[in-house]
């Protein structure tokens, strides 16, 4: 291999290593952000009795997981508050 080609090959490998390091840094930063969000979400779920102190979902939490709407938590709160008990099934 001519020297110029070898230099280009070495430079390419250095860039690949640098890319891997940067990707790892980005992944770690993203995980830290998601972990902070997860802690906040778990706190809200505990306060609404959707999970216990060990973060195990309660019946209320399982109902919220099964609901597909724009705001599962609000609908779950309405169900457990009895908002729909007087509705006629017709």
Secondary structure, DSSP 4 states (H G I P E B T S, - for coil): --HHHHHHHHHHHHHHHHHHHHHHHHHHHHHHHHHHHHHHHHHHHHHTTSB-TT--B-HHHHHHHH--SS-HHHHHHHHHTTTTTT----
